[in-house]
Amino acid sequence: MNGSDVLVVGGGPAGSAAAFWLARDGHAVTLVERKSFPRDKTCGDGLTPRAIYQLDEMGFDFSAPGFHRVTGLRSYAGDRLMLEMSWPDHSRFPDWGGVIRRRDLDQQVADLARGQGVSILEDTEARPLVDSGALKGVELRSNGLVQTVSPGVVIVADGALNRFGRHLGVTRRKDYPLGLAARGYYRSPRSSDAFLESQLDIRDSAGATMPGYGWVFPLGDGTVNVGVGLLSTFKRWKQANTTRMMADWVNAAPGYWELSEETRLTDPVGGALQMSFSRSPLAGPNWLVIGDAAAAINPWNGEGIAYAYETGRIAAELAGQAVATGDSEALARYPGHLDREYGLYYRTARIFVKLIGRPAVMRSLAHTGLRNRPLMEWTLKVMANLLEEDERGIGEEVFRVLQGLARAVPVA
């Protein structure tokens, strides 16, 4: 391992992508994963065109078992308002997405990295050796054995808990939005549906509006991923019980999914969604932080997989430059690169999620938007980050329209 140029901590989307691109460019890479593949992850399992693009670039086999192709998004507000929207045409990204369980997705992408020559150590925990705030080395612990290594660069991709990064001083800004989500798997006769589905106005058993949204994502194998999510911008979000929200959403979901206790395959599991690059610092003299560990999730729609792949690829390029030239300044350019790529988009999203933190605003936007197809199609492009370069102004225009609608409704 000491012969490796780069150590990647974590074998999820971000870590495997970073390892893949580094190895493809000729660097010696070791990836360590705390568990063994395949392993389950709490996730919605949905892939937008941005994620499909990155997977295609790595040579992912979309015909492999477990991958289900979807053509767009079906959105609801209440029982009567529904709109189906295809993924937009784009000069770079495909016009389709997919659904695949994370246990299968992460296994297959790790195998792609291994095929490029990445050494993958499973059931291995990485612990940083920090002296006076500097990363001096890494302990690798597996089966009671401890090995100390000193790679040229460490890429931290250990997910939302970010155990490794916390020892490097990485912290989260508490004033940035946070998401909570829960999901479970159900049998369903509509598992081969071609659309992701989201309910923008979910209600509890008494008919009262619940903060957040619900989803059903078809897996094509007789099962669906069912979940709920909410944002910390909602009042009393800390009192929300996602398990109870899940139960109410399952009872209220369209009947054609046939969701019930009898069709439930797993108990609901959940977790926090760190978003909007709320963590910092994301770069040090010999390390970078990527993916969920960097809180890279898109606040507009809760999507994390595409941004894990993208930040992994960006980090791989800069880490490769650092080890090839011995110039650690390449790593220092990482935060600026992220800001140029995502800064304005994520800053606008933070304003938006504060806006929809008012239930009346959320209801108004959902019910008004679903009556206006052009507005919703624009909104889908903005929220999925699928604007063309010459359409950047559209995102701001959509936001101004939504903001205007929000001012027209009462705060309560």
C-alpha positions as a Markdown table, in Angstrom:
| # | Residue | x | y | z |
|---|---|---|---|---|
| 1 | Met | 0.0 | 0.0 | 0.0 |
| 2 | Asn | 2.8 | 2.4 | 0.7 |
| 3 | Gly | 3.6 | 2.4 | -3.0 |
| 4 | Ser | 0.2 | 3.9 | -3.8 |
| 5 | Asp | 0.0 | 7.5 | -4.9 |
| 6 | Val | -3.5 | 8.0 | -3.5 |
| 7 | Leu | -5.6 | 6.4 | -0.7 |
| 8 | Val | -9.4 | 6.7 | -1.1 |
| 9 | Val | -11.4 | 6.3 | 2.1 |
| 10 | Gly | -14.8 | 4.9 | 1.3 |
| 11 | Gly | -16.2 | 2.8 | -1.5 |
| 12 | Gly | -19.5 | 4.5 | -2.3 |
| 13 | Pro | -20.2 | 6.5 | -5.5 |
| 14 | Ala | -17.7 | 9.3 | -4.8 |
| 15 | Gly | -14.8 | 7.1 | -3.6 |
| 16 | Ser | -15.2 | 4.5 | -6.4 |
| 17 | Ala | -15.4 | 7.3 | -9.0 |
| 18 | Ala | -12.3 | 9.1 | -7.7 |
| 19 | Ala | -10.4 | 5.8 | -7.6 |
| 20 | Phe | -11.6 | 4.9 | -11.2 |
| 21 | Trp | -10.4 | 8.1 | -12.8 |
| 22 | Leu | -7.1 | 8.2 | -10.9 |
| 23 | Ala | -6.3 | 4.7 | -11.9 |
| 24 | Arg | -7.4 | 5.2 | -15.5 |
| 25 | Asp | -4.9 | 8.1 | -15.7 |
| 26 | Gly | -2.1 | 5.8 | -14.5 |
| 27 | His | -1.9 | 6.4 | -10.8 |
| 28 | Ala | -1.5 | 3.7 | -8.1 |
| 29 | Val | -4.6 | 3.8 | -6.0 |
| 30 | Thr | -5.8 | 2.0 | -3.0 |
| 31 | Leu | -9.5 | 2.2 | -1.9 |
| 32 | Val | -10.6 | 1.1 | 1.6 |
| 33 | Glu | -14.1 | 0.2 | 2.4 |
| 34 | Arg | -15.3 | -0.4 | 6.0 |
| 35 | Lys | -17.7 | -3.1 | 4.9 |
| 36 | Ser | -17.7 | -5.8 | 2.2 |
| 37 | Phe | -19.5 | -5.6 | -1.1 |
| 38 | Pro | -22.3 | -5.8 | -1.7 |
| 39 | Arg | -23.7 | -3.8 | 1.2 |
| 40 | Asp | -27.0 | -1.9 | 1.7 |
| 41 | Lys | -27.2 | 1.8 | 1.9 |
| 42 | Thr | -30.1 | 4.0 | 2.8 |
| 43 | Cys | -30.9 | 5.7 | -0.5 |
| 44 | Gly | -33.8 | 6.5 | -2.8 |
| 45 | Asp | -31.9 | 4.5 | -5.5 |
| 46 | Gly | -32.9 | 7.0 | -8.2 |
| 47 | Leu | -30.5 | 8.1 | -10.9 |
| 48 | Thr | -31.0 | 11.4 | -12.9 |
| 49 | Pro | -29.5 | 12.0 | -16.3 |
| 50 | Arg | -26.5 | 13.6 | -14.6 |
| 51 | Ala | -25.7 | 10.4 | -12.8 |
| 52 | Ile | -26.3 | 8.3 | -16.0 |
| 53 | Tyr | -23.8 | 10.5 | -17.8 |
| 54 | Gln | -21.1 | 9.8 | -15.3 |
| 55 | Leu | -21.8 | 6.1 | -15.2 |
| 56 | Asp | -21.7 | 5.9 | -19.0 |
| 57 | Glu | -18.3 | 7.7 | -19.0 |
| 58 | Met | -17.0 | 4.9 | -16.7 |
| 59 | Gly | -18.3 | 2.2 | -18.9 |
| 60 | Phe | -21.2 | 1.1 | -16.7 |
| 61 | Asp | -23.3 | -1.8 | -18.1 |
| 62 | Phe | -26.9 | -0.6 | -18.1 |
| 63 | Ser | -28.1 | -4.0 | -19.4 |
| 64 | Ala | -26.9 | -5.6 | -16.2 |
| 65 | Pro | -29.5 | -7.2 | -13.9 |
| 66 | Gly | -30.9 | -4.8 | -11.3 |
| 67 | Phe | -30.9 | -1.7 | -13.5 |
| 68 | His | -34.3 | -0.2 | -14.5 |
| 69 | Arg | -34.5 | 2.6 | -17.0 |
| 70 | Val | -37.0 | 5.5 | -16.4 |
| 71 | Thr | -37.9 | 8.2 | -18.8 |
| 72 | Gly | -39.1 | 11.0 | -16.5 |
| 73 | Leu | -40.9 | 12.2 | -13.4 |
| 74 | Arg | -44.5 | 12.0 | -12.5 |
| 75 | Ser | -45.5 | 14.6 | -9.8 |
| 76 | Tyr | -48.7 | 14.9 | -7.8 |
| 77 | Ala | -50.2 | 17.5 | -5.5 |
| 78 | Gly | -53.1 | 15.9 | -3.6 |
| 79 | Asp | -55.4 | 13.4 | -5.3 |
| 80 | Arg | -56.4 | 15.3 | -8.5 |
| 81 | Leu | -53.3 | 17.2 | -9.8 |
| 82 | Met | -50.8 | 15.1 | -11.7 |
| 83 | Leu | -48.2 | 15.8 | -14.4 |
| 84 | Glu | -45.9 | 13.5 | -16.2 |
| 85 | Met | -42.7 | 15.0 | -17.5 |
| 86 | Ser | -40.0 | 13.4 | -19.6 |
| 87 | Trp | -36.4 | 14.2 | -18.9 |
| 88 | Pro | -35.5 | 17.1 | -21.1 |
| 89 | Asp | -33.3 | 16.9 | -24.2 |
| 90 | His | -29.8 | 18.1 | -23.5 |
| 91 | Ser | -26.6 | 18.6 | -25.5 |
| 92 | Arg | -24.6 | 16.7 | -22.9 |
| 93 | Phe | -26.8 | 14.6 | -20.7 |
| 94 | Pro | -29.1 | 11.7 | -21.8 |
| 95 | Asp | -32.8 | 12.1 | -21.8 |
| 96 | Trp | -33.3 | 9.1 | -19.4 |
| 97 | Gly | -32.6 | 8.0 | -15.9 |
| 98 | Gly | -32.7 | 4.9 | -13.9 |
| 99 | Val | -33.3 | 3.1 | -10.6 |
| 100 | Ile | -31.0 | 0.5 | -9.1 |
| 101 | Arg | -30.4 | -0.6 | -5.5 |
| 102 | Arg | -27.3 | 0.9 | -4.0 |
| 103 | Arg | -25.9 | -2.5 | -3.0 |
| 104 | Asp | -25.8 | -3.4 | -6.7 |
| 105 | Leu | -24.8 | 0.0 | -8.0 |
| 106 | Asp | -21.8 | 0.4 | -5.6 |
| 107 | Gln | -20.7 | -3.1 | -6.2 |
| 108 | Gln | -20.6 | -2.6 | -10.0 |
| 109 | Val | -18.8 | 0.7 | -9.9 |
| 110 | Ala | -16.2 | -0.7 | -7.5 |
| 111 | Asp | -15.7 | -3.5 | -10.0 |
| 112 | Leu | -15.1 | -0.9 | -12.7 |
| 113 | Ala | -12.5 | 0.8 | -10.5 |
| 114 | Arg | -10.9 | -2.6 | -9.8 |
| 115 | Gly | -10.8 | -3.2 | -13.5 |
| 116 | Gln | -8.7 | -0.1 | -13.9 |
| 117 | Gly | -6.2 | -1.5 | -11.4 |
| 118 | Val | -7.4 | -0.1 | -8.1 |
| 119 | Ser | -6.5 | -2.1 | -5.1 |
| 120 | Ile | -9.7 | -2.5 | -3.0 |
| 121 | Leu | -9.4 | -3.4 | 0.7 |
| 122 | Glu | -12.8 | -4.5 | 2.0 |
| 123 | Asp | -13.7 | -4.8 | 5.7 |
| 124 | Thr | -11.0 | -2.3 | 6.4 |
| 125 | Glu | -11.3 | 0.8 | 8.6 |
| 126 | Ala | -9.1 | 3.9 | 7.9 |
| 127 | Arg | -8.1 | 6.1 | 10.8 |
| 128 | Pro | -6.2 | 9.3 | 10.3 |
| 129 | Leu | -2.9 | 10.0 | 12.1 |
| 130 | Val | -3.1 | 13.7 | 12.9 |
| 131 | Asp | -0.2 | 15.7 | 14.4 |
| 132 | Ser | -0.7 | 19.4 | 15.1 |
| 133 | Gly | -3.6 | 19.5 | 12.7 |
| 134 | Ala | -1.7 | 17.9 | 9.8 |
| 135 | Leu | -2.5 | 14.4 | 8.3 |
| 136 | Lys | 0.8 | 12.5 | 8.8 |
| 137 | Gly | -0.5 | 9.0 | 7.8 |
| 138 | Val | -3.3 | 6.6 | 7.9 |
| 139 | Glu | -3.9 | 3.5 | 10.0 |
| 140 | Leu | -5.6 | 0.6 | 8.2 |
| 141 | Arg | -7.4 | -1.8 | 10.5 |
| 142 | Ser | -8.7 | -5.2 | 9.4 |
| 143 | Asn | -9.3 | -8.4 | 11.2 |
| 144 | Gly | -7.2 | -7.2 | 14.2 |
| 145 | Leu | -4.3 | -6.2 | 12.1 |
| 146 | Val | -3.0 | -2.6 | 11.9 |
| 147 | Gln | -1.0 | -1.2 | 9.0 |
| 148 | Thr | 0.3 | 2.4 | 8.8 |
| 149 | Val | 0.6 | 3.9 | 5.4 |
| 150 | Ser | 1.7 | 7.3 | 4.1 |
| 151 | Pro | 0.1 | 8.0 | 0.6 |
| 152 | Gly | 0.8 | 11.1 | -1.3 |
| 153 | Val | -2.8 | 12.2 | -1.2 |
| 154 | Val | -5.8 | 11.0 | 0.8 |
| 155 | Ile | -9.3 | 11.4 | -0.7 |
| 156 | Val | -12.0 | 11.3 | 2.0 |
| 157 | Ala | -15.3 | 9.7 | 0.7 |
| 158 | Asp | -16.6 | 8.2 | 3.9 |
| 159 | Gly | -20.2 | 9.4 | 3.6 |
| 160 | Ala | -22.5 | 11.6 | 5.7 |
| 161 | Leu | -21.0 | 10.5 | 9.1 |
| 162 | Asn | -17.6 | 11.7 | 7.9 |
| 163 | Arg | -15.7 | 10.0 | 10.7 |
| 164 | Phe | -12.4 | 10.4 | 9.0 |
| 165 | Gly | -13.0 | 14.0 | 8.0 |
| 166 | Arg | -14.0 | 15.1 | 11.5 |
| 167 | His | -10.5 | 14.3 | 12.7 |
| 168 | Leu | -9.1 | 16.6 | 10.1 |
| 169 | Gly | -11.3 | 19.5 | 11.4 |
| 170 | Val | -14.1 | 19.2 | 8.9 |
| 171 | Thr | -17.3 | 20.6 | 10.3 |
| 172 | Arg | -20.8 | 21.5 | 9.2 |
| 173 | Arg | -22.4 | 24.9 | 9.0 |
| 174 | Lys | -25.5 | 24.8 | 11.1 |
| 175 | Asp | -27.2 | 27.6 | 9.2 |
| 176 | Tyr | -27.2 | 25.6 | 6.0 |
| 177 | Pro | -30.2 | 23.3 | 5.2 |
| 178 | Leu | -30.3 | 19.7 | 6.2 |
| 179 | Gly | -32.6 | 17.0 | 4.9 |
| 180 | Leu | -34.1 | 14.0 | 6.7 |
| 181 | Ala | -35.4 | 11.0 | 4.7 |
| 182 | Ala | -36.6 | 7.4 | 5.2 |
| 183 | Arg | -37.2 | 4.6 | 2.7 |
| 184 | Gly | -38.4 | 1.0 | 2.5 |
| 185 | Tyr | -38.9 | -1.6 | -0.1 |
| 186 | Tyr | -42.4 | -2.9 | -1.2 |
| 187 | Arg | -43.7 | -5.4 | -3.7 |
| 188 | Ser | -45.7 | -3.8 | -6.4 |
| 189 | Pro | -47.4 | -4.9 | -9.6 |
| 190 | Arg | -46.3 | -1.5 | -11.1 |
| 191 | Ser | -42.6 | -2.1 | -10.6 |
| 192 | Ser | -41.8 | -1.7 | -14.3 |
| 193 | Asp | -43.3 | 1.8 | -14.4 |
| 194 | Ala | -41.3 | 4.2 | -16.6 |
| 195 | Phe | -41.5 | 7.2 | -14.3 |
| 196 | Leu | -40.1 | 8.2 | -11.0 |
| 197 | Glu | -43.1 | 9.4 | -8.9 |
| 198 | Ser | -43.2 | 12.2 | -6.3 |
| 199 | Gln | -46.1 | 13.5 | -4.1 |
| 200 | Leu | -45.6 | 17.2 | -3.3 |
| 201 | Asp | -48.5 | 17.5 | -0.9 |
| 202 | Ile | -48.5 | 14.6 | 1.5 |
| 203 | Arg | -51.1 | 14.3 | 4.3 |
| 204 | Asp | -51.3 | 12.4 | 7.6 |
| 205 | Ser | -54.1 | 10.0 | 8.5 |
| 206 | Ala | -56.2 | 13.0 | 9.6 |
| 207 | Gly | -55.8 | 14.8 | 6.3 |
| 208 | Ala | -53.5 | 17.4 | 7.7 |
| 209 | Thr | -50.5 | 18.6 | 5.6 |
| 210 | Met | -47.2 | 17.0 | 6.5 |
| 211 | Pro | -43.9 | 18.9 | 5.9 |
| 212 | Gly | -42.0 | 17.3 | 3.1 |
| 213 | Tyr | -42.7 | 15.0 | 0.1 |
| 214 | Gly | -43.1 | 11.4 | -0.7 |
| 215 | Trp | -41.8 | 9.2 | -3.5 |
| 216 | Val | -42.2 | 5.8 | -5.2 |
| 217 | Phe | -39.3 | 4.7 | -7.4 |
| 218 | Pro | -39.9 | 1.5 | -9.5 |
| 219 | Leu | -37.0 | -1.0 | -9.6 |
| 220 | Gly | -38.3 | -3.2 | -12.4 |
| 221 | Asp | -37.9 | -6.4 | -10.5 |
| 222 | Gly | -41.3 | -6.6 | -8.8 |
| 223 | Thr | -40.4 | -4.1 | -6.1 |
| 224 | Val | -40.4 | -0.3 | -5.5 |
| 225 | Asn | -38.4 | 2.0 | -3.3 |
| 226 | Val | -40.8 | 4.1 | -1.2 |
| 227 | Gly | -39.8 | 7.0 | 0.9 |
| 228 | Val | -40.4 | 10.4 | 2.5 |
| 229 | Gly | -38.2 | 13.4 | 2.9 |
| 230 | Leu | -38.3 | 16.8 | 4.6 |
| 231 | Leu | -36.0 | 19.8 | 5.1 |
| 232 | Ser | -34.8 | 21.5 | 8.2 |
| 233 | Thr | -36.3 | 24.8 | 6.9 |
| 234 | Phe | -39.7 | 23.5 | 7.9 |
| 235 | Lys | -40.8 | 24.7 | 11.4 |
| 236 | Arg | -40.8 | 21.9 | 14.0 |
| 237 | Trp | -38.8 | 19.7 | 11.7 |
| 238 | Lys | -37.0 | 18.3 | 14.7 |
| 239 | Gln | -40.3 | 16.9 | 16.0 |
| 240 | Ala | -41.1 | 15.1 | 12.7 |
| 241 | Asn | -41.1 | 11.4 | 12.9 |
| 242 | Thr | -40.1 | 10.0 | 9.5 |
| 243 | Thr | -41.3 | 6.5 | 10.4 |
| 244 | Arg | -44.8 | 7.8 | 11.1 |
| 245 | Met | -44.6 | 10.0 | 7.9 |
| 246 | Met | -43.7 | 6.8 | 6.0 |
| 247 | Ala | -46.7 | 5.0 | 7.3 |
| 248 | Asp | -49.1 | 7.8 | 6.5 |
| 249 | Trp | -47.6 | 8.2 | 3.0 |
| 250 | Val | -47.9 | 4.4 | 2.3 |
| 251 | Asn | -51.6 | 4.6 | 3.3 |
| 252 | Ala | -52.2 | 7.7 | 1.0 |
| 253 | Ala | -50.1 | 6.6 | -2.0 |
| 254 | Pro | -52.0 | 5.9 | -5.3 |
| 255 | Gly | -53.7 | 2.6 | -5.1 |
| 256 | Tyr | -52.1 | 1.2 | -8.3 |
| 257 | Trp | -48.9 | 0.7 | -6.4 |
| 258 | Glu | -50.7 | -1.6 | -4.0 |
| 259 | Leu | -48.6 | -0.5 | -1.0 |
| 260 | Ser | -49.6 | -2.0 | 2.4 |
| 261 | Glu | -48.2 | -3.8 | 5.4 |
| 262 | Glu | -48.7 | -7.0 | 3.5 |
| 263 | Thr | -46.5 | -5.9 | 0.6 |
| 264 | Arg | -43.8 | -4.3 | 2.8 |
| 265 | Leu | -40.5 | -6.1 | 2.4 |
| 266 | Thr | -38.3 | -4.1 | 4.8 |
| 267 | Asp | -38.7 | -1.9 | 7.8 |
| 268 | Pro | -38.1 | 1.8 | 7.0 |
| 269 | Val | -34.6 | 3.1 | 7.5 |
| 270 | Gly | -33.5 | 6.7 | 7.4 |
| 271 | Gly | -30.9 | 9.3 | 7.9 |
| 272 | Ala | -29.7 | 12.8 | 7.5 |
| 273 | Leu | -29.0 | 14.4 | 4.1 |
| 274 | Gln | -26.0 | 16.8 | 4.3 |
| 275 | Met | -26.4 | 19.2 | 1.4 |
| 276 | Ser | -25.2 | 22.4 | -0.3 |
| 277 | Phe | -21.5 | 21.9 | 0.6 |
| 278 | Ser | -22.2 | 22.8 | 4.1 |
| 279 | Arg | -19.0 | 21.1 | 5.3 |
| 280 | Ser | -15.6 | 22.7 | 5.3 |
| 281 | Pro | -12.7 | 22.8 | 4.9 |
| 282 | Leu | -12.8 | 20.4 | 1.9 |
| 283 | Ala | -9.1 | 20.5 | 1.1 |
| 284 | Gly | -5.9 | 20.3 | 3.1 |
| 285 | Pro | -2.2 | 20.1 | 2.2 |
| 286 | Asn | -2.5 | 16.4 | 1.3 |
| 287 | Trp | -6.3 | 15.6 | 1.4 |
| 288 | Leu | -9.6 | 16.3 | -0.3 |
| 289 | Val | -13.2 | 15.6 | 0.8 |
| 290 | Ile | -15.8 | 14.5 | -1.7 |
| 291 | Gly | -19.4 | 13.3 | -2.1 |
| 292 | Asp | -21.7 | 13.0 | 0.9 |
| 293 | Ala | -18.6 | 13.6 | 3.2 |
| 294 | Ala | -18.4 | 17.0 | 1.6 |
| 295 | Ala | -22.2 | 17.5 | 1.9 |
| 296 | Ala | -22.5 | 17.7 | -1.9 |
| 297 | Ile | -26.2 | 16.7 | -2.1 |
| 298 | Asn | -28.3 | 19.0 | -4.3 |
| 299 | Pro | -30.7 | 21.0 | -2.1 |
| 300 | Trp | -33.2 | 21.5 | -4.9 |
| 301 | Asn | -34.1 | 17.8 | -5.1 |
| 302 | Gly | -32.1 | 15.8 | -2.5 |
| 303 | Glu | -30.0 | 14.1 | -5.3 |
| 304 | Gly | -26.6 | 12.9 | -4.1 |
| 305 | Ile | -25.3 | 10.2 | -6.4 |
| 306 | Ala | -24.6 | 12.4 | -9.4 |
| 307 | Tyr | -22.7 | 14.9 | -7.3 |
| 308 | Ala | -20.7 | 12.1 | -5.6 |
| 309 | Tyr | -19.6 | 11.0 | -9.0 |
| 310 | Glu | -18.9 | 14.5 | -10.2 |
| 311 | Thr | -16.9 | 15.6 | -7.1 |
| 312 | Gly | -15.0 | 12.3 | -7.2 |
| 313 | Arg | -14.0 | 13.0 | -10.8 |
| 314 | Ile | -13.0 | 16.6 | -10.0 |
| 315 | Ala | -10.9 | 15.5 | -7.0 |
| 316 | Ala | -9.3 | 12.8 | -9.1 |
| 317 | Glu | -8.1 | 15.3 | -11.6 |
| 318 | Leu | -6.6 | 17.6 | -9.0 |
| 319 | Ala | -5.1 | 14.8 | -6.9 |
| 320 | Gly | -3.6 | 13.4 | -10.1 |
| 321 | Gln | -1.9 | 16.7 | -10.8 |
| 322 | Ala | -0.6 | 16.9 | -7.2 |
| 323 | Val | 1.0 | 13.5 | -7.2 |
| 324 | Ala | 2.4 | 13.9 | -10.8 |
| 325 | Thr | 4.0 | 17.3 | -10.2 |
| 326 | Gly | 4.5 | 17.3 | -6.4 |
| 327 | Asp | 2.6 | 20.6 | -6.3 |
| 328 | Ser | 0.1 | 20.5 | -3.4 |
| 329 | Glu | -1.3 | 23.8 | -4.7 |
| 330 | Ala | -3.4 | 21.6 | -7.1 |
| 331 | Leu | -5.4 | 20.4 | -4.1 |
| 332 | Ala | -5.9 | 24.0 | -2.9 |
| 333 | Arg | -7.8 | 24.8 | -6.1 |
| 334 | Tyr | -10.5 | 22.2 | -5.3 |
| 335 | Pro | -12.8 | 24.5 | -3.3 |
| 336 | Gly | -12.6 | 27.2 | -6.0 |
| 337 | His | -13.4 | 24.6 | -8.6 |
| 338 | Leu | -16.5 | 23.5 | -6.7 |
| 339 | Asp | -17.6 | 27.1 | -6.3 |
| 340 | Arg | -17.4 | 27.8 | -10.0 |
| 341 | Glu | -19.2 | 24.6 | -10.8 |
| 342 | Tyr | -22.0 | 24.7 | -8.2 |
| 343 | Gly | -21.8 | 27.9 | -6.2 |
| 344 | Leu | -24.5 | 30.1 | -7.7 |
| 345 | Tyr | -26.8 | 27.1 | -8.2 |
| 346 | Tyr | -26.5 | 26.0 | -4.6 |
| 347 | Arg | -26.8 | 29.5 | -3.2 |
| 348 | Thr | -30.1 | 29.9 | -5.1 |
| 349 | Ala | -31.2 | 26.5 | -3.8 |
| 350 | Arg | -30.6 | 27.6 | -0.2 |
| 351 | Ile | -32.9 | 30.5 | -0.7 |
| 352 | Phe | -35.5 | 28.3 | -2.4 |
| 353 | Val | -35.6 | 25.7 | 0.4 |
| 354 | Lys | -36.1 | 28.5 | 3.0 |
| 355 | Leu | -39.0 | 29.6 | 0.8 |
| 356 | Ile | -40.7 | 26.3 | 0.8 |
| 357 | Gly | -40.2 | 25.9 | 4.5 |
| 358 | Arg | -43.6 | 27.5 | 4.8 |
| 359 | Pro | -46.3 | 24.8 | 4.3 |
| 360 | Ala | -48.7 | 27.3 | 2.6 |
| 361 | Val | -46.0 | 28.2 | 0.1 |
| 362 | Met | -45.2 | 24.6 | -0.6 |
| 363 | Arg | -48.8 | 23.8 | -1.3 |
| 364 | Ser | -49.3 | 26.9 | -3.4 |
| 365 | Leu | -46.3 | 26.2 | -5.6 |
| 366 | Ala | -47.2 | 22.6 | -6.0 |
| 367 | His | -50.8 | 23.1 | -6.9 |
| 368 | Thr | -50.1 | 26.1 | -9.1 |
| 369 | Gly | -47.1 | 24.6 | -10.8 |
| 370 | Leu | -48.9 | 21.3 | -11.7 |
| 371 | Arg | -51.5 | 23.4 | -13.6 |
| 372 | Asn | -48.7 | 25.0 | -15.7 |
| 373 | Arg | -46.7 | 22.5 | -17.8 |
| 374 | Pro | -44.2 | 24.9 | -19.2 |
| 375 | Leu | -43.4 | 26.2 | -15.7 |
| 376 | Met | -43.1 | 22.7 | -14.3 |
| 377 | Glu | -40.8 | 21.6 | -17.2 |
| 378 | Trp | -38.6 | 24.6 | -16.5 |
| 379 | Thr | -38.6 | 23.8 | -12.8 |
| 380 | Leu | -37.7 | 20.2 | -13.5 |
| 381 | Lys | -34.7 | 21.3 | -15.5 |
| 382 | Val | -33.6 | 23.7 | -12.8 |
| 383 | Met | -34.1 | 21.3 | -9.9 |
| 384 | Ala | -32.3 | 18.4 | -11.7 |
| 385 | Asn | -29.5 | 20.8 | -12.8 |
| 386 | Leu | -30.1 | 20.1 | -16.5 |
| 387 | Leu | -30.0 | 23.6 | -17.9 |
| 388 | Glu | -27.9 | 24.2 | -21.0 |
| 389 | Glu | -25.0 | 26.8 | -20.7 |
| 390 | Asp | -27.0 | 29.4 | -22.6 |
| 391 | Glu | -30.1 | 28.7 | -20.4 |
| 392 | Arg | -28.6 | 29.7 | -17.1 |
| 393 | Gly | -30.9 | 32.7 | -16.9 |
| 394 | Ile | -33.9 | 30.4 | -17.0 |
| 395 | Gly | -33.1 | 29.1 | -13.6 |
| 396 | Glu | -33.1 | 32.6 | -12.1 |
| 397 | Glu | -36.3 | 33.4 | -14.1 |
| 398 | Val | -38.1 | 30.3 | -12.7 |
| 399 | Phe | -36.9 | 31.2 | -9.2 |
| 400 | Arg | -38.3 | 34.7 | -9.5 |
| 401 | Val | -41.7 | 33.3 | -10.7 |
| 402 | Leu | -41.8 | 30.9 | -7.7 |
| 403 | Gln | -40.8 | 33.7 | -5.4 |
| 404 | Gly | -43.6 | 35.9 | -6.7 |
| 405 | Leu | -46.1 | 33.1 | -6.2 |
| 406 | Ala | -44.9 | 32.6 | -2.6 |
| 407 | Arg | -45.5 | 36.3 | -1.8 |
| 408 | Ala | -49.1 | 35.9 | -2.9 |
| 409 | Val | -50.0 | 33.3 | -0.3 |
| 410 | Pro | -50.4 | 33.7 | 3.5 |
| 411 | Val | -47.4 | 32.8 | 5.7 |
| 412 | Ala | -49.5 | 30.4 | 8.0 |
